[in-house]
């Protein structure tokens, strides 16, 4: 966005960067950061402040997988959006806590783009900074890779500047607010120089003969005991010297009664499936040495697996994560998406009595989303009715950064948003590590809460009912059940941030799946005071009776019917067609207004339910609620509420409709015909809105 000033045009965002493809003819390259395009601005009369809205429009993917949206203050004043707060990343006390991540690899040499906001720099730095929010965090273990693989679209024209690239790599980890350690990967080998350049860049590491090392991780106060951390160098084949060193390290840790965790770059399980004998020996050393877990780089996915060798009784847990860098968005379309951006939170028990039969200490692992912005989207609005089912989405955006080009084209390939909620569908979902987040309601169990969806149904609003025919609470679901009327706040927490929205629930039905939840008397009183259904317009005031006393209740007045309607005498015109005389009632009665408390409450909106029919419960609780709310319902709760279908129809309106029908039946159309005229009737029909919707739906299906 630029602004016209007296001295010329001013760049208001200071993010314009026209740098394009780097030299070297690399197959892919790291695009510099470009802010979201601004589509419109709204400013005050003097132009000093206002709003700017816009976003990136994906013109390649038909589903708009890379679309973004933004509403920004102008000028940027640093004020947080409403409802956005920081939150603590949950971690269990008494355990040794580590952050582990990988995958922030440059597509091309990127050290010269230090200030260009490229993705691998921004995302790795964000994870290092975000991990500081975790209570009791000790170290960050980065499993690589970082340096480009050097793939080119043709003959290579430039050599990779390893010294500069590895120096930038070491500088990023050195800027971490907590101690950060890296495992060497194959792309770190500087040609004939091998691992020497890597060792020179990370001068503070306790290296052994190669780029492998180990250290003790002491316990902060109240967060477990000592842990031995072992970092392998599998940038090339693990040699006999390193294998023997690994066995000694694991034996010493077991002798001291402390847990040992191992990190490396290689996926041992994949190597073993490819019949790699050296990888098999490394895995055997880990299992027989009672290592508690093995962490490695898994490109563009987060997985947990059990490594088992033939003929070996015991096994070891392995955890792979490689999503701190680029992740091709095409993987999200499969449903079995394992590549949500984040880093692992590993918590290790240091209690010797907690060891399992394999002599391993228990390890808990979850994926922390690596995000910088968070918002909550109410897909069905924030004004709901009791028994309604509503969908909420988390808009979790990764740190703003450049993207990776696709096939040398200036088109990004990484989705800037993390999918929340994450519903994995596929055979690989059992091994997936999905983002850690939670939806919550300020009055769960009373006014409404997030419940488990029925993933077997094509309807995203379908609720899975438990054995008691009640919804099942699920904080990982964005599906919300409105139980009772009231005002609440719904919140999503993820990645050290939280976003909230106020939601109002009006009175509605007591139907399944949501409306059968009982509200305690105390909660009902609070809910009634905080939020209630809007009252209908009051009838015209009647003459006030004379009060008997200061606290007397006015007597009930009976309003007599109005006198007969006298029509002026006027000869009726002769009808065009013979018809039976219409007999009107001698008088029109004005229907008595039904008090507000006795009006039928509307159903729960447009949400579908999993039950094939909606019936009232036979329990006394349901009867009591029907008496209180007069929730008279039809057999289906999947149609929208329409006042015309539920309010009483006045008799005078029926009379008007009858007149209209007869009038329509006698209306003629004149169409010229050769030699004669033909009269055709134009029938008038009175169709309920429910029938119209059925007819429209049938027409759409036929079309």
DRENTOR-748935 format. One line per 4 residues: number of its first residue (from 1); their letters; for each residue x, y, z of C-alpha. Coordinates in steps of 0.2 Angstrom, whole numbers. Example, Ala and Ser with C-alpha at 12.3 -4.5 7.8 and 13.67 -1.06 7.14 Angstrom:
! DRENTOR-748935
1 = AS = 62 -22 39 | 68 -5 36
END
This chain:
! DRENTOR-748935
1 = XXXX = 0 0 0 | 7 17 -5 | 1 34 0 | 2 50 -9
5 = XXXX = 11 64 0 | 17 82 -4 | 34 75 -9 | 28 60 -18
9 = XXXX = 23 42 -15 | 27 34 1 | 28 15 4 | 17 13 20
13 = XXXX = 21 -6 23 | 40 -5 19 | 39 -23 13 | 41 -21 -5
17 = XXXX = 55 -32 -12 | 57 -36 -30 | 71 -48 -29 | 66 -64 -39
21 = XXXX = 75 -80 -44 | 93 -81 -37 | 107 -86 -50 | 112 -104 -52
25 = XXXX = 97 -111 -62 | 90 -120 -46 | 75 -131 -49 | 66 -122 -35
29 = XXXX = 70 -106 -25 | 65 -96 -9 | 54 -82 -13 | 56 -66 -3
33 = XXXX = 41 -61 8 | 28 -51 0 | 13 -44 10 | -5 -48 6
37 = XXXX = -11 -37 -8 | -23 -23 -2 | -39 -23 -11 | -48 -8 -3
41 = XXXX = -45 5 11 | -57 15 22 | -50 30 30 | -56 45 40
45 = XXXX = -59 62 32 | -41 68 35 | -33 52 30 | -24 49 46
49 = XXXX = -31 32 50 | -43 19 44 | -44 1 38 | -36 -9 24
53 = XXXX = -43 -26 18 | -36 -38 5 | -28 -55 3 | -19 -66 -10
57 = XXXX = -31 -74 -23 | -25 -91 -29 | -28 -91 -48 | -21 -109 -51
61 = XXXX = -29 -121 -38 | -48 -122 -42 | -52 -123 -23 | -41 -108 -19
65 = XXXX = -30 -118 -7 | -17 -104 -6 | -30 -90 -3 | -27 -78 11
69 = XXXX = -38 -64 19 | -33 -49 30 | -41 -34 39 | -27 -22 45
73 = XXXX = -27 -6 55 | -19 9 46 | -7 14 53 | -1 -1 62
77 = XXXX = -3 4 80 | 2 -13 88 | -16 -15 96 | -21 -33 97
81 = XXXX = -37 -39 88 | -52 -41 99 | -52 -58 108 | -34 -62 104
85 = XXXX = -23 -66 119 | -7 -76 122 | -10 -93 131 | 2 -105 139
89 = XXXX = 7 -121 130 | 2 -135 141 | 15 -146 148 | 14 -158 162
93 = XXXX = 25 -154 178 | 37 -166 184 | 43 -171 167 | 59 -167 157
97 = XXXX = 53 -156 142 | 61 -154 125 | 56 -146 109 | 61 -155 93
101 = XXXX = 58 -150 75 | 65 -151 57 | 62 -148 39 | 67 -129 38
105 = XXXX = 78 -132 22 | 82 -119 9 | 76 -123 -9 | 92 -114 -15
109 = XXXX = 107 -105 -7 | 98 -93 5 | 112 -85 16 | 112 -69 6
113 = XXXX = 93 -67 9 | 95 -65 27 | 84 -50 28 | 71 -55 14
117 = XXXX = 60 -64 26 | 61 -81 17 | 51 -96 24 | 65 -107 32
121 = XXXX = 72 -92 42 | 55 -85 48 | 47 -102 53 | 63 -109 62
125 = XXXX = 65 -93 71 | 47 -93 76 | 48 -111 83 | 63 -107 93
129 = XXXX = 55 -91 101 | 38 -100 104 | 46 -114 113 | 51 -102 126
133 = XXXX = 33 -101 132 | 33 -119 137 | 35 -121 156 | 51 -131 161
137 = XXXX = 57 -131 143 | 76 -137 142 | 83 -138 124 | 78 -137 106
141 = XXXX = 84 -152 96 | 84 -148 77 | 85 -164 66 | 89 -154 50
145 = XXXX = 91 -152 36 | 95 -134 32 | 107 -132 17 | 99 -134 0
149 = XXXX = 100 -151 -9 | 107 -141 -24 | 94 -148 -37 | 95 -138 -53
153 = XXXX = 84 -137 -68 | 99 -139 -79 | 118 -140 -78 | 124 -132 -61
157 = XXXX = 132 -115 -65 | 137 -110 -47 | 144 -121 -32 | 135 -120 -16
161 = XXXX = 144 -108 -4 | 144 -121 11 | 154 -110 23 | 142 -95 21
165 = XXXX = 126 -107 22 | 132 -116 37 | 137 -100 46 | 119 -93 43
169 = XXXX = 112 -110 50 | 123 -109 65 | 118 -90 68 | 99 -94 68
173 = XXXX = 101 -108 81 | 113 -97 91 | 99 -83 92 | 87 -95 101
177 = XXXX = 81 -90 118 | 84 -108 124 | 99 -119 120 | 97 -126 102
181 = XXXX = 107 -141 95 | 107 -148 77 | 110 -165 70 | 120 -166 54
185 = XXXX = 111 -171 38 | 118 -176 21 | 116 -159 13 | 128 -152 27
189 = XXXX = 143 -162 19 | 153 -149 10 | 159 -160 -4 | 177 -165 -1
193 = XXXX = 178 -155 16 | 165 -167 23 | 159 -163 40 | 173 -151 44
197 = XXXX = 164 -135 39 | 149 -141 49 | 160 -143 65 | 168 -126 62
201 = XXXX = 151 -118 61 | 145 -125 77 | 160 -123 88 | 151 -124 105
205 = XXXX = 145 -142 102 | 154 -156 112 | 159 -166 96 | 167 -183 96
209 = XXXX = 177 -189 81 | 164 -184 68 | 148 -173 70 | 140 -184 84
213 = XXXX = 140 -179 102 | 130 -181 118 | 127 -170 134 | 117 -171 150
217 = XXXX = 102 -160 151 | 100 -154 169 | 82 -152 177 | 75 -134 181
221 = XXXX = 67 -134 198 | 52 -145 198 | 53 -152 181 | 60 -169 182
225 = XXXX = 78 -175 184 | 93 -178 173 | 92 -184 155 | 106 -190 143
229 = XXXX = 104 -182 126 | 113 -191 112 | 114 -184 94 | 119 -195 80
233 = XXXX = 129 -190 64 | 120 -200 50 | 124 -188 37 | 133 -202 29
237 = XXXX = 134 -221 34 | 136 -223 53 | 153 -231 55 | 159 -244 68
241 = XXXX = 167 -230 79 | 151 -221 80 | 141 -237 83 | 152 -242 97
245 = XXXX = 152 -225 105 | 132 -225 104 | 132 -242 113 | 144 -235 127
249 = XXXX = 133 -219 129 | 117 -229 131 | 125 -242 143 | 132 -228 154
253 = XXXX = 115 -219 155 | 106 -235 160 | 120 -238 173 | 116 -221 181
257 = XXXX = 97 -224 180 | 94 -209 169 | 83 -209 153 | 92 -207 136
261 = XXXX = 84 -200 121 | 92 -200 104 | 91 -188 89 | 97 -190 71
265 = XXXX = 92 -185 54 | 89 -202 46 | 73 -211 46 | 79 -228 52
269 = XXXX = 63 -237 49 | 63 -232 30 | 81 -237 29 | 78 -254 36
273 = XXXX = 63 -257 24 | 76 -253 10 | 87 -267 18 | 100 -256 25
277 = XXXX = 111 -267 36 | 120 -252 45 | 103 -244 50 | 97 -261 57
281 = XXXX = 113 -261 68 | 109 -244 74 | 91 -248 78 | 97 -264 87
285 = XXXX = 109 -253 98 | 95 -241 102 | 83 -255 107 | 96 -266 117
289 = XXXX = 103 -250 125 | 85 -246 132 | 84 -229 123 | 68 -221 128
293 = XXXX = 64 -213 110 | 72 -209 94 | 68 -192 85 | 72 -189 66
297 = XXXX = 68 -178 51 | 52 -184 42 | 51 -172 27 | 34 -163 26
301 = XXXX = 25 -174 39 | 23 -178 58 | 22 -196 62 | 24 -208 77
305 = XXXX = 30 -226 74 | 36 -241 83 | 53 -248 77 | 53 -267 79
309 = XXXX = 67 -279 72 | 64 -297 67 | 69 -309 81 | 71 -295 94
313 = XXXX = 59 -295 108 | 59 -277 113 | 55 -261 102 | 57 -242 102
317 = XXXX = 46 -227 99 | 51 -216 85 | 45 -199 81 | 47 -190 64
321 = XXXX = 44 -171 61 | 49 -161 46 | 36 -147 45 | 46 -131 50
325 = XXXX = 49 -127 32 | 39 -129 15 | 25 -141 14 | 17 -144 -3
329 = XXXX = -2 -140 -1 | -7 -154 -13 | -5 -166 1 | -19 -158 10
333 = XXXX = -32 -163 -3 | -30 -181 1 | -38 -181 18 | -24 -190 26
337 = XXXX = -14 -174 29 | 1 -177 41 | 10 -161 37 | 3 -147 48
341 = XXXX = 17 -135 52 | 24 -137 70 | 37 -144 82 | 36 -158 94
345 = XXXX = 34 -156 112 | 43 -172 120 | 41 -175 139 | 51 -188 147
349 = XXXX = 48 -196 164 | 64 -197 175 | 56 -208 188 | 65 -225 188
353 = XXXX = 50 -233 195 | 40 -228 179 | 51 -238 167 | 43 -252 157
357 = XXXX = 48 -270 154 | 60 -264 141 | 69 -253 153 | 63 -238 144
361 = XXXX = 57 -222 153 | 39 -216 146 | 39 -202 133 | 24 -191 129
365 = XXXX = 24 -182 112 | 12 -169 104 | 13 -157 90 | 13 -139 94
369 = XXXX = 7 -128 79 | 20 -116 73 | 8 -100 71 | 9 -82 73
373 = XXXX = -9 -77 71 | -25 -85 77 | -44 -81 74 | -60 -90 77
377 = XXXX = -73 -91 63 | -91 -94 67 | -97 -103 51 | -115 -103 57
381 = XXXX = -115 -86 65 | -114 -81 84 | -133 -80 86 | -139 -98 89
385 = XXXX = -154 -106 95 | -156 -120 108 | -153 -137 100 | -144 -130 86
389 = XXXX = -128 -137 79 | -114 -125 73 | -97 -126 66 | -82 -116 71
393 = XXXX = -65 -115 62 | -48 -110 69 | -39 -98 57 | -21 -102 62
397 = XXXX = -9 -93 51 | 10 -97 50 | 22 -83 53 | 22 -72 38
401 = XXXX = 36 -76 26 | 41 -80 8 | 36 -96 0 | 44 -109 -11
405 = XXXX = 42 -107 -30 | 34 -121 -40 | 45 -127 -55 | 54 -110 -57
409 = XXXX = 37 -101 -58 | 33 -87 -47 | 19 -97 -38 | 19 -102 -20
413 = XXXX = 16 -120 -15 | 14 -120 4 | -2 -116 12 | 0 -101 25
417 = XXXX = -13 -109 36 | -14 -124 47 | -30 -134 46 | -40 -133 63
421 = XXXX = -49 -143 66 | -39 -157 59 | -49 -172 54 | -38 -185 46
425 = XXXX = -46 -198 35 | -35 -212 28 | -25 -227 32 | -10 -217 38
429 = XXXX = -19 -207 51 | -15 -220 65 | 3 -215 64 | -1 -196 62
433 = XXXX = 4 -182 75 | -10 -169 73 | -8 -151 79 | -12 -149 98
437 = XXXX = -26 -137 100 | -43 -135 110 | -60 -128 108 | -69 -123 124
441 = XXXX = -84 -114 130 | -86 -103 145 | -101 -113 152 | -98 -131 146
445 = XXXX = -111 -144 151 | -124 -130 154 | -126 -118 140 | -116 -127 126
449 = XXXX = -100 -136 122 | -90 -144 108 | -94 -161 104 | -88 -176 93
453 = XXXX = -93 -176 75 | -100 -191 66 | -86 -193 53 | -96 -207 44
457 = XXXX = -109 -194 39 | -107 -183 24 | -116 -169 34 | -102 -158 43
461 = XXXX = -116 -154 56 | -119 -173 61 | -116 -176 79 | -110 -193 86
465 = XXXX = -121 -199 100 | -115 -209 114 | -123 -225 122 | -134 -213 132
469 = XXXX = -140 -205 116 | -131 -189 122 | -117 -179 112 | -99 -184 117
473 = XXXX = -88 -169 123 | -73 -166 111 | -62 -152 113 | -53 -156 97
477 = XXXX = -69 -154 87 | -75 -138 80 | -93 -144 81 | -103 -135 94
481 = XXXX = -120 -140 103 | -131 -127 110 | -139 -134 125 | -148 -120 133
485 = XXXX = -152 -102 131 | -138 -90 138 | -123 -79 133 | -106 -88 133
489 = XXXX = -89 -86 126 | -81 -99 114 | -62 -100 113 | -49 -109 103
493 = XXXX = -31 -111 110 | -17 -116 99 | 2 -113 98 | 3 -101 113
497 = XXXX = -11 -90 107 | -30 -90 110 | -45 -82 101 | -62 -79 108
501 = XXXX = -80 -74 101 | -95 -70 111 | -110 -81 107 | -128 -79 111
505 = XXXX = -140 -94 112 | -159 -90 111 | -173 -101 117 | -177 -116 106
509 = XXXX = -182 -134 105 | -178 -149 117 | -174 -160 103 | -159 -171 100
513 = XXXX = -145 -170 98 | -142 -155 108 | -157 -149 117 | -160 -163 130
517 = XXXX = -147 -156 142 | -154 -151 158 | -150 -134 165 | -148 -133 184
521 = XXXX = -160 -120 193 | -146 -109 198 | -139 -109 180 | -156 -106 173
525 = XXXX = -158 -91 183 | -141 -84 177 | -145 -89 159 | -162 -80 160
529 = XXXX = -154 -64 166 | -140 -64 154 | -148 -69 138 | -166 -73 132
533 = XXXX = -176 -74 117 | -182 -57 110 | -200 -54 116 | -213 -52 102
537 = XXXX = -220 -35 99 | -233 -31 113 | -251 -29 108 | -259 -12 108
541 = XXXX = -262 -6 126 | -279 -8 133 | -287 6 144 | -279 3 161
545 = XXXX = -292 -2 175 | -293 7 191 | -281 -1 203 | -288 -8 219
549 = XXXX = -272 -4 229 | -254 -1 227 | -250 -19 225 | -266 -25 217
553 = XXXX = -266 -35 201 | -276 -28 187 | -292 -38 183 | -292 -48 167
557 = XXXX = -303 -39 154 | -313 -48 141 | -313 -39 125 | -330 -42 116
561 = XXXX = -330 -46 97 | -331 -31 86 | -348 -27 78 | -353 -35 61
565 = XXXX = -344 -28 46 | -357 -18 36 | -352 -16 18 | -360 -2 7
569 = XXXX = -373 -9 -4 | -367 -9 -22 | -373 -20 -36 | -360 -34 -39
573 = XXXX = -354 -35 -57 | -360 -50 -67 | -347 -64 -67 | -338 -69 -83
577 = XXXX = -341 -87 -79 | -355 -95 -70 | -350 -98 -52 | -357 -103 -36
581 = XXXX = -360 -88 -24 | -347 -86 -11 | -355 -85 7 | -345 -75 19
585 = XXXX = -347 -77 38 | -359 -64 46 | -344 -56 55 | -325 -56 56
589 = XXXX = -318 -60 73 | -301 -53 78 | -291 -67 86 | -286 -65 104
593 = XXXX = -267 -63 105 | -258 -77 113 | -247 -72 127 | -228 -73 124
597 = XXXX = -226 -87 136 | -238 -98 127 | -231 -95 109 | -222 -110 102
601 = XXXX = -203 -109 101 | -195 -111 84 | -184 -126 81 | -165 -126 82
605 = XXXX = -162 -118 65 | -154 -126 49 | -143 -139 57 | -145 -157 53
609 = XXXX = -145 -171 66 | -140 -189 66 | -156 -196 73 | -168 -202 59
613 = XXXX = -183 -194 68 | -184 -181 82 | -195 -186 96 | -197 -179 114
617 = XXXX = -190 -188 128 | -202 -197 140 | -191 -192 155 | -199 -180 167
621 = XXXX = -185 -168 163 | -190 -166 145 | -208 -164 150 | -203 -150 162
625 = XXXX = -193 -141 149 | -208 -142 136 | -219 -134 149 | -207 -121 152
629 = XXXX = -202 -117 134 | -217 -124 124 | -205 -131 112 | -218 -139 100
633 = XXXX = -208 -147 86 | -211 -157 70 | -203 -173 66 | -189 -166 57
637 = XXXX = -176 -153 64 | -167 -151 48 | -177 -137 41 | -175 -118 44
641 = XXXX = -187 -109 56 | -201 -99 47 | -213 -89 57 | -226 -92 44
645 = XXXX = -226 -110 48 | -226 -109 66 | -237 -94 71 | -256 -95 71
649 = XXXX = -264 -89 55 | -278 -76 59 | -295 -80 52 | -296 -63 42
653 = XXXX = -280 -68 33 | -288 -85 28 | -303 -75 21 | -291 -64 11
657 = XXXX = -283 -80 4 | -299 -88 -1 | -305 -72 -10 | -288 -72 -19
661 = XXXX = -290 -90 -24 | -308 -87 -31 | -302 -71 -39 | -287 -80 -48
665 = XXXX = -299 -94 -54 | -309 -81 -63 | -295 -71 -71 | -294 -72 -90
669 = XXXX = -280 -71 -102 | -284 -65 -120 | -273 -72 -133 | -277 -68 -151
673 = XXXX = -281 -84 -161 | -285 -85 -179 | -304 -85 -181 | -309 -86 -162
677 = XXXX = -304 -81 -145 | -300 -93 -131 | -302 -90 -112 | -290 -99 -100
681 = XXXX = -290 -99 -82 | -275 -93 -72 | -276 -103 -56 | -270 -95 -40
685 = XXXX = -261 -106 -28 | -256 -104 -9 | -241 -114 -6 | -232 -115 11
689 = XXXX = -214 -110 12 | -210 -128 17 | -217 -135 1 | -209 -121 -9
693 = XXXX = -192 -127 -2 | -196 -145 -6 | -201 -140 -24 | -185 -130 -26
697 = XXXX = -174 -144 -19 | -183 -156 -31 | -180 -144 -46 | -162 -142 -42
701 = XXX = -160 -161 -41 | -169 -163 -58 | -158 -149 -65
END
